[in-house]
Amino acid sequence: TTLDPDKTIWQGGPGEFLSSIGLKMANAAPSTLGTLLPGGLIMRAGLGRGAIAYLGASEGALSMGSIAANIADEIEQADESELMQSQRYAQLRQQMGDQEARQALIREAQGYAPVIGGLAVGAISAVAGRYLEPVFTDKAGNVFKRFARGAIAEGPLQEGPQSSIEQIAQNMAAQTFDGSRSALEGVGEQFAQGSVIGAGMGGGMGALLGRSPPPPALPP
């Protein structure tokens, strides 16, 4: 079976599983580095509040863009026959051509979903940032403790909930043209994938860039 890493990481054998994780981590690396690396450096400089605000704002903005893009991609790539099952799309097609109707449907489906999803992700990112802060301020402990804390912060605290929120927002937007779509469709899968990928990225970043506690002072 050929694995499609864009959909799931659970297909196939151990080799395909690890390959899929590697591909997803490579895809996630630019956005993770663009948020976590500056945030960690700001924390190391002792500006914890500024770093947490940066993490919340940057993750929220990225999530807004991701939700909007995913909604647009789904509609643009859907078969015409599939979209014509939507009463709203059929109405639009009576007034305009295929591409114009798709763009109109995209605008209607997106609505406020990207903004609401992005704000929710930003709030989650601020919480995860507070948990992550000790990694970069020499309070988390040795490299193993930094890895564990980074993995938890970026896995089940950040990327898992973020992926879930983005999936819910996309599902609710899709109800504009797919009335059978449940708001929770695929959410468990996205939480699990986001947690696994985020844990790997966050743990590695915490171990490499986090601060070790200072050595104990020598007795006089």
N, C-alpha and C positions, 0 to 999 in steps of 0.2 A: 504494500500500500504506500503510495506517495503521500507524504504528510504535507498539509497546507498550513504553514506556521501562522498565517494570518487569522485562522479560525480557531484552532485548538492546539494545545501542547500535549494532549493526552492520547493521541493516536499512535499506533505503531509500537515498536519495541524500545528498549532503553536507548539504543543509538539514535533513533529518530526523535525520541523525547529530548535527549541532550542537544541534538542538532537544532530542534525547534526553539529550545530555551536560548541557545547561542544566537540564533537569528533574531529572536525577539529582543534580547538584550542589546544586540548591535543596533536594531532599529530604535530602541529607547535611549541609547547612549547620548545622542546629541541633546535631546530635551532634558535628560537627567543632568548632564554636565552643565547645561545652561542655567539650571536652577540650583542644584545642590552644591556645585563647586563654588560659585560666588557666595551662596548663603553660608557655606562652611568657612570660607575665608573671612567673611564679615564677622562670624561668631568668634573665630580665632583672634580677631582684632579687639574683642571685648565688647562688640556692639550687638548684644543678643537681641534686643528689641527690634533693631533695624533689620537684622538678619531674618527674624521671624516674619516681619512685615514683608520683606522681599520675597521670601518663600511663598507666603500666602498669595501675594499679588501675581507673581510669575506663574505659579502653578494654576491659579484661577484663569489667567489670560490664556495659557496654553490649552486648558480644558475647554474654554469657550470656542477657540478655534477648532479643536478636535471634534467637538460635538457638531458644530456647523458643517465641517467638512464631511463627516461621516453621514450626516443626513443627506447632503447633496450627492455624495457618491452613491448611496443606495438608490436614490431616485434616478440618477443619470444612467446607472448600469442596469436598471430593471428592464425587463422585456415590455414592449408596448402592450402585449396581450395581458400581462399581469397588472399593469397600471390601469388598463381600461376596466378592470373589475371594480375600481374605485369610482363611486358616483361623482366625486368632486373632479377627478381627472377627466372623466368622460364629459363633464360639463365644460371644462376648459378646452378640450379638444374640439368641441363644437364651435368655439370662438377663435381658435388659433391653431398653429401648426404644432408638430411634435415637440421640437426644442423649446419653443416659447411656452408651451403648456408645462413642460417639465420644470422650467425655471420658475414659473408662477407657483407651481406646486411646492418647489423647494422653499420659496419664500414663506408660503403659508405654513409648511410643516415645521420650519425652523422656529418661527415665532420668537417667543421668549426663552425657549429651551436652552440655547447656549448660555444666556445670561444667568438664568437660575442655576443651571448646572455649574457654571464657572464660579459663582458666589459660594455655592456649597463646597466645592473642591477647595476654594481659597480658605474657608473656615477650617476644613479638615487639615489642610497643610500647616496652618498656624499651630494647631494642636500637636501634629507630628513634629514640627520644628522645635517646640518646647521640649519634647522628649529627646530629640536628637542633640540639643545644645550641649549637654555634658561631654559628648564625644569630642567636641572641638575646644573645650575649655579645661582640659586635663582632669576632669572629674569622673570620667567613665571607667578608668582603670586601664589594664593592659590591653594588648592588641586583640585578644580574644573577646574581652568584654566590649571593646569598641565595635568589633565586628557584629556581635550579637545585638547591641543596642541600635546600631545602624541598620541591621537587617529588619528588626522589629519596626523601627520608625518608618523606613521606606517601603516595607512590605505590607503587613496587615494593618498598619496605622495610616499609611498614605496611599500607595498604589492600589491596594485591594479596594478600599472604599472609593477611590477616584475612578477606577475602572467600572465599578458598580454604578456610580452616579451617572457616568457618561452613557452607560448602556441603558439605564432607565430613561434618561432624557431622550436618547435616540428612539427607544421603543414608544414613548409617549408621543413624540413627534410623528412617528410612522403611523400612528392611529388615524392621522389625517387621511391617509390613503389605504390603510390596512386595518380595518375594524377588528380583525381577529387577533391582532398582536397584543399580547399581554405586556403590561408595564414591567413585569419581572422576568420576561423571557431572556434567557442567557445570562442573567445577573450572577448566579452562582459560579458559572464558568469564568466570567470576567473577574470576579473577586479572587478566585483561586489563581488564575493566571497572573493577575496584577500583583498579588502577594508574593508569588514565587519569583517573578522577574524583579520586582522592587527589592525583595530581600537580598538577592544576589548583588544588585547594583549598590544598595545602601550599605550592606555589610562590607563590600570591598572598599567603598569610598571611606567609610568610617575607619577601617583598619589602616588604610594608606595615609589618609590626611588628618586623622584625629590626633589629639595630643596625649602622650603618656603622662601620668602624674610625675612630678619631680621626685628624684631620688631622696630617700630620707636623709636628714642632716646627720653628719658624723658627730659622734659624741665629743665634747670638748676634751 
